[in-house]
């Protein structure tokens, strides 16, 4: 978690294709809020976290069935080095 607290994090939220567009968008946003809240409780500064919700707009598989839907209900986390922290370490 120390490494997470020093990195910038990009969270992307998704939903499966069941339900209407508004519901799926809200669901992907709620998933992001849950993960973001957890990370903040673990010591990640809120300003280091960016979020983007896609609803059902980016399924992993073209086929829609109960097995594929499981993988579309997700939040992805991408770690990016904190540029300010990297610059200070280089100059030390």
Protein Blocks (a to p, Z undefined) as FASTA:
>chain_A
ZZmmmpccdddddddfedcfklmmmmmmmmmmmmmmmmmmnopafklpccddekjmlcfb
fbdcfklmmmmmccdddddddfklmmmmmmZZ
